């Protein structure tokens, strides 16, 4: 019974994040890891992520950046393939340090720009940078479910409108998570038993996504992006802590 309570909470929090509330999904895998190996916890949650992703795509389908998706997704495919081949050779701590460094580097730059004199212009969605960050997002998402910081390092400086940002983020990570299913199955992280458990938990993720979308729509744009940056900082410091603590 305790497992199902914690698993239900993890699924709901993950849904909240997919609905647009930053940072909350950060707690899902650690919560599940209280009862199972983290890799198996990630495998159990991946189908639930996808269910919540598909609902989030429906919620945010009216606004997204086609150009960003055309640039980022080919890079993400390459990153996932690289991760599948290299996962046995790349230390998990090295990936965590890389992702944390990316997140903290962006935040330092953002703070410097905030206190700079004059308005700092938004960066365009250019192909070289987009392919680079898309590849890193796919790689880090596959190895450690930490694709957010590379994605945000590329997209946040563009200063997209809130709903466009949410729609682009949702479609990008829905595609990435779908692409991760075959290799997760080959690795034994997704099984018939875990799929059955995921089916029971999926309604809670959908409820969380609905709640998250309602919250994200009423948040002022300035507050929303401030929360995104706070979430990025929390994720980055959490990854650093995991490396130091092991």
C-alpha positions as MATLAB code, in Angstrom:
seq = 'XXXXXXXXXXXXXXXXXXXXXXXXXXXXXXXXXXXXXXXXXXXXXXXXXXXXXXXXXXXXXXXXXXXXXXXXXXXXXXXXXXXXXXXXXXXXXXXXXXXXXXXXXXXXXXXXXXXXXXXXXXXXXXXXXXXXXXXXXXXXXXXXXXXXXXXXXXXXXXXXXXXXXXXXXXXXXXXXXXXXXXXXXXXXXXXXXXXXXXXXXXXXXXXXXXXXXXXXXXXXXXXXXXXXXXXXXXXXXXXXXXXXXX';
ca = [
       0.000    0.000    0.000;
       2.816    2.419    0.880;
       4.372    1.817   -2.556;
       1.169    2.782   -4.333;
       0.719    5.940   -2.252;
       4.235    7.116   -3.056;
       3.940    6.035   -6.707;
       0.632    7.881   -7.040;
       2.175   11.027   -5.573;
       5.137   10.728   -7.956;
       2.793   10.334  -10.945;
       0.685   13.334   -9.904;
       3.752   15.557   -9.390;
       5.102   14.490  -12.764;
       1.768   15.409  -14.342;
       1.860   18.828  -12.676;
       5.227   19.447  -14.311;
       3.964   18.329  -17.723;
       1.064   20.726  -17.274;
       3.506   23.607  -16.947;
       4.447   23.864  -13.248;
       8.269   23.966  -13.218;
      10.509   21.798  -11.023;
       7.845   19.474   -9.554;
       8.755   16.397  -11.635;
      12.239   16.576  -10.099;
      10.818   14.684   -7.114;
       9.276   11.773   -9.033;
      12.258    9.470   -9.649;
      13.776   10.063   -6.155;
      10.423    9.194   -4.572;
      10.151    5.972   -6.576;
      13.783    5.168   -5.808;
      12.761    4.637   -2.175;
      11.207    1.351   -3.333;
      13.222    0.262   -6.382;
      16.441    0.718   -8.334;
      16.558    4.231   -9.876;
      16.945    2.801  -13.402;
      13.825    0.652  -12.947;
      12.005    3.625  -11.408;
      12.828    5.655  -14.511;
      11.547    2.796  -16.668;
       8.286    2.588  -14.708;
       7.722    6.334  -14.974;
       8.576    6.691  -18.692;
       5.195    5.365  -19.967;
       3.431    7.634  -17.467;
       5.507   10.549  -18.740;
       4.348    9.741  -22.262;
       0.660    9.596  -21.280;
       0.965   12.977  -19.548;
       3.025   14.283  -22.493;
       0.287   13.409  -24.991;
      -2.332   15.166  -22.890;
      -0.040   18.189  -22.496;
       0.420   18.328  -26.283;
      -3.376   18.536  -26.563;
      -3.493   21.304  -23.936;
      -0.744   23.430  -25.532;
      -1.281   22.467  -29.187;
      -2.275   25.973  -30.307;
       1.057   27.689  -29.666;
       4.570   26.403  -30.353;
       7.684   27.320  -32.307;
       7.896   25.264  -35.494;
      11.382   26.603  -36.245;
      12.759   25.540  -32.864;
      11.330   22.045  -33.225;
      12.745   21.654  -36.744;
      16.196   22.571  -35.405;
      16.167   20.803  -32.038;
      14.565   17.448  -32.862;
      17.150   16.191  -35.397;
      19.851   16.957  -32.832;
      17.868   15.140  -30.127;
      17.599   12.015  -32.305;
      21.383   12.007  -32.685;
      21.804   12.522  -28.949;
      19.511    9.599  -28.077;
      21.325    7.290  -30.496;
      24.650    8.398  -29.029;
      23.338    7.768  -25.526;
      22.103    4.290  -26.445;
      25.532    3.348  -27.794;
      27.605    5.104  -25.131;
      25.532    4.586  -21.965;
      27.707    1.661  -20.836;
      30.888    3.712  -21.262;
      29.883    7.191  -20.041;
      29.923    7.604  -16.231;
      26.597    8.843  -14.930;
      28.352   11.358  -12.677;
      30.103   12.909  -15.687;
      26.738   13.507  -17.360;
      25.300   14.993  -14.154;
      28.268   17.379  -13.862;
      27.867   18.402  -17.502;
      24.157   19.125  -17.109;
      24.679   21.000  -13.835;
      27.432   23.078  -15.435;
      25.165   23.979  -18.357;
      22.343   25.041  -16.057;
      24.517   27.109  -13.729;
      26.383   28.717  -16.637;
      23.089   29.874  -18.148;
      21.882   31.234  -14.793;
      25.105   33.201  -14.230;
      24.763   34.718  -17.704;
      21.089   35.519  -17.101;
      21.878   37.261  -13.807;
      24.686   39.252  -15.427;
      22.365   40.357  -18.222;
      19.669   41.308  -15.729;
      21.994   43.748  -13.990;
      23.611   45.020  -17.184;
      22.888   48.492  -18.451;
      20.473   48.564  -21.350;
      18.244   45.892  -22.832;
      19.945   42.643  -23.832;
      18.490   41.525  -27.181;
      16.836   38.129  -27.508;
      18.867   35.479  -29.279;
      17.503   33.991  -32.532;
      16.715   30.310  -33.061;
      19.845   29.586  -35.088;
      20.713   26.182  -36.528;
      24.274   25.539  -35.235;
      23.435   26.312  -31.608;
      20.090   24.511  -31.848;
      21.614   21.305  -33.186;
      24.285   21.411  -30.483;
      21.853   21.954  -27.595;
      19.297   19.549  -29.077;
      21.922   16.807  -29.252;
      22.967   17.445  -25.652;
      19.324   17.436  -24.527;
      18.697   14.084  -26.219;
      21.906   12.571  -24.815;
      21.391   13.737  -21.227;
      17.689   12.881  -21.288;
      18.481    9.327  -22.363;
      21.269    8.721  -19.849;
      19.949   10.544  -16.793;
      16.499   12.042  -17.590;
      18.101   15.486  -17.376;
      17.413   17.013  -20.776;
      15.850   20.173  -19.362;
      18.948   22.329  -18.727;
      20.435   21.972  -22.263;
      17.002   22.639  -23.784;
      16.445   25.694  -21.589;
      19.962   27.025  -22.232;
      18.988   27.298  -25.908;
      15.322   28.298  -25.685;
      15.130   30.672  -22.701;
      17.445   33.350  -24.237;
      14.980   33.603  -27.136;
      12.355   35.050  -24.761;
       9.469   33.169  -26.285;
       5.949   34.007  -25.190;
       4.857   31.815  -22.254;
       2.380   29.596  -24.107;
       4.747   29.216  -27.094;
       7.484   28.130  -24.684;
       5.161   25.583  -23.041;
       3.960   24.193  -26.370;
       7.495   23.897  -27.769;
       8.796   22.270  -24.590;
       5.905   19.802  -24.485;
       6.192   18.682  -28.114;
       9.982   18.395  -27.902;
      10.066   16.207  -24.786;
       7.061   14.129  -25.904;
       9.020   13.192  -29.014;
      12.197   12.551  -27.025;
      10.376   10.310  -24.535;
       8.713    8.298  -27.322;
      12.092    7.758  -28.958;
      13.479    6.443  -25.652;
      10.920    3.613  -25.388;
      12.598    1.011  -27.676;
      16.051    1.264  -26.044;
      14.481    1.231  -22.565;
      12.664   -1.975  -23.502;
      15.872   -3.517  -24.838;
      17.601   -2.631  -21.564;
      14.830   -4.302  -19.529;
      13.787   -1.058  -17.839;
      10.266   -1.353  -19.254;
       8.584   -4.741  -18.696;
       5.028   -6.065  -18.886;
       4.765   -5.760  -15.098;
       5.990   -2.146  -15.059;
       3.643   -1.294  -17.959;
       0.689   -2.698  -15.978;
       1.684   -0.623  -12.943;
       2.043    2.449  -15.163;
      -1.495    1.926  -16.501;
      -2.896    2.150  -12.962;
      -0.906    5.316  -12.229;
      -1.585    7.122  -15.517;
      -4.926    8.704  -14.415;
      -3.138   10.484  -11.559;
      -0.574   11.878  -14.013;
      -3.415   13.127  -16.231;
      -5.059   14.800  -13.232;
      -1.735   16.431  -12.399;
      -1.291   17.659  -15.973;
      -4.770   19.197  -15.950;
      -4.041   20.938  -12.627;
      -0.636   22.128  -13.825;
      -2.089   23.595  -17.018;
      -4.697   25.506  -15.018;
      -1.968   26.926  -12.745;
       0.445   27.790  -15.574;
      -2.223   29.666  -17.562;
      -2.974   32.069  -14.708;
       0.649   32.705  -13.692;
       1.944   36.084  -14.926;
       4.592   35.609  -17.603;
       7.338   37.244  -15.524;
       6.572   35.016  -12.534;
       6.383   31.909  -14.736;
       9.846   32.381  -16.248;
      11.278   33.271  -12.842;
       9.978   29.903  -11.596;
      11.569   28.197  -14.602;
      14.935   29.727  -13.693;
      14.511   28.745  -10.034;
      13.688   25.197  -11.156;
      16.785   25.149  -13.352;
      18.913   26.218  -10.375;
      17.380   23.535   -8.120;
      17.947   20.810  -10.731;
      21.557   21.916  -11.268;
      22.412   21.996   -7.560;
      20.617   18.671   -7.000;
      22.751   17.027   -9.686;
      25.909   18.482   -8.130;
      24.835   17.172   -4.720;
      24.226   13.682   -6.135;
      27.779   13.600   -7.525;
      29.376   14.887   -4.306;
      27.285   12.623   -2.063;
      28.228    9.396   -3.903;
];
